[in-house]
Each structure stands twice: as C-alpha cells, then as structure tokens.
Amino acid sequence: YTVTLTVTNQNGTDTETKTDYITVSTFVPTYCHSQGNDPTDEYIQKVEIGSFSHTSGMTSYYDFTDFTVPLVAGLNYNVKLTPYYTGTIYTEYWKIYIDYNLDGDFEDAGEEVFSANGEHAQSGSFTVPSGLDVTTRMRVSMKYGSEQSGPCESFSYGEVEDYTVTISG
C-alpha cells in the first residue's frame, strides 16, 4: 500500500507519501508438533467423522492436511476412532482438537472437541459451533496409558494425525 501522512499545525501543513510502504500478507498459522515416539505396538487405524472416513498405517505422526473433513457449523457429528494393535491390546486415550478461530493453536476454550479412552474403537459426537465459515486444522491424538497433557505433547507410545477441516456456515 501507498501511505500518505499529512500534518498541520500553526506553521502550516506538510505531507509525506511513501510508495509500497505497507505489505499485507495472508496469515499462515504454524502449529506445534505432537507425536507418539514409538507406534510399533499401537497406532491410529481409522478416523471417522460424519461422512469422512480415513484409514492409515503405522507412524509417529501423519500430516494428512491434504485430506479435508467437511463440516457444517451448528451441526452434531458422530465420531469413531479405531486403534490398531500389533500384539497386546492396550488402553488408549483419544483427543480431537479443532482450531476454530484460526490462531494457530488448539488451546482456546472449546477447541478440544472429543475425548475418550478404552481398549477398542471409541465412539461419540461433538457439535460444531454456529456462525463459522473457515478452513482450518484438526488434530487427532491417540496416546497409550494416560490422558494427553495437551495438543502439543510428544509421548512414548501412540500416534498423532493432522487433517484439514472445512466448516461451512
């Protein structure tokens, strides 16, 4: 943008113009990292939210932001999260976070949208707040043995997957 400043006082008026002085860029949030350090015994096998379904394999962290979960503001969505075990079955703690306000974190009130634990697939639901029309990030976290301390945790066993979410208003 070109900026012009005009100053007037008892001595008169003076104007200064700067060409291309302000540049406005699109904000691209940078998200914290989270992962399970060892997914060899258990990992996220399948994520189902509403009509979206995605099956994956074993790794500490997957960036699936090229997959989009379509949601509508104000609606309730069923969730089913399925673990995979290579041997022994364990108790897993699940969390889903959505960055509703696009500030680059999952720490704001209401951004932890689902929480469950158990040895097998976990089901439940969450409601998307009304009035939203955004494309943002969703994090699915599965941790062995205890609840996640937050969305940015790296933990011993389990897995984390990030997705893109499009919420239409």
Beta strands, then each sheet from edge to edge (+ up, - down):
strand 1: 3-9
strand 2: 12-18
strand 3: 35-38
strand 4: 42-49
strand 5: 52-55
strand 6: 61-72
strand 7: 76-85
strand 8: 92-98
strand 9: 112-118
strand 10: 122-127
strand 11: 134-144
strand 12: 154-168
sheet 1: 1+ 2-
sheet 2: 3+ 12+ 6+
sheet 3: 3+ 12+ 11- 8+ 9-
sheet 4: 5+ 4- 7+ 10-
end
